[in-house]
Amino acid sequence: MTIEPPEAKKIPSPRTFHGDTVIDEYAWLADRQDPDTISYLKAENAYTDALTPGRSRTSSTRCTAGARSGPAR
């Protein structure tokens, strides 16, 4: 059985910065209240869970940046 990752839809969203226009096809994902964003993220989490059975996404073994020890410089 092959599990396929969810595919995010592409909606072109042009933005112009300093005279240069760029197209962001995934800008719609920035809207946390959009039902399509929520559905996509749930599908992405389900896909990840299916590929990593027995592992929690909030596991204490995940890598994080350590804090500096000693006085600030």
C-alpha positions in Angstrom: 0.0 0.0 0.0 1.4 3.3 -1.1 0.4 6.5 0.8 0.5 9.6 -1.3 1.2 13.0 0.3 -1.6 15.6 0.1 -1.2 18.1 -2.7 -1.7 21.7 -1.9 -3.7 23.6 -4.5 -2.0 26.5 -6.3 -3.6 29.9 -6.4 -1.4 32.5 -8.0 -1.2 35.6 -5.8 1.0 38.3 -7.3 2.9 40.7 -5.0 5.1 43.5 -6.0 8.1 44.5 -3.9 10.4 47.4 -5.0 9.2 47.1 -8.5 9.6 43.3 -8.7 6.5 41.1 -9.0 6.6 37.6 -7.6 3.9 35.0 -7.7 3.2 33.1 -4.5 1.0 30.1 -5.3 0.8 29.1 -1.6 -0.1 32.5 0.0 -3.6 31.1 0.7 -2.1 28.9 3.4 -1.4 32.0 5.5 -5.1 32.3 6.4 -5.4 30.2 9.5 -9.2 30.5 9.5 -9.7 29.3 5.9 -11.4 25.9 5.9 -9.2 24.9 2.9 -6.1 25.6 4.9 -7.4 23.7 7.9 -8.3 20.7 5.8 -4.9 20.7 4.0 -3.0 20.8 7.3 -5.1 18.0 8.8 -4.4 15.9 5.7 -0.7 16.7 5.9 -0.7 15.7 9.6 -2.5 12.5 8.8 0.1 11.7 6.1 2.9 12.3 8.5 1.3 10.2 11.3 0.8 7.4 8.8 4.5 7.4 7.9 5.8 7.7 11.5 3.7 5.2 13.5 4.3 5.2 17.2 6.0 8.7 17.2 4.4 11.8 18.6 4.9 15.1 16.8 5.5 16.6 20.3 8.1 14.0 21.2 10.8 15.0 23.7 13.4 13.7 21.3 12.9 16.4 18.7 15.8 18.7 18.0 15.6 22.3 19.2 18.1 25.1 19.4 19.7 25.3 22.8 19.9 28.3 24.9 23.2 30.0 25.6 24.7 29.4 29.0 26.5 32.1 30.8 26.2 35.9 30.6 24.9 37.5 27.4 27.6 39.1 25.3 
